[in-house]
């Protein structure tokens, strides 16, 4: 990618993404905990999202 304002913006956004990841890494379990998923039974979630073992 050529140096341009667009390139600078992409770099800035990527840096912010890394910073956010580092700041929230320790509390990830709180951020990804969803009420609807806790409410479902253990067998209902894989059926709902149609998960298959690979």
PyMOL commands that set and color helices and strands:
alter all, ss='L'
color gray80, all
select helices_A, chain A and resi 5-31+35-39+42-49
alter helices_A, ss='H'
color red, helices_A
deselect
rebuild
show_as cartoon
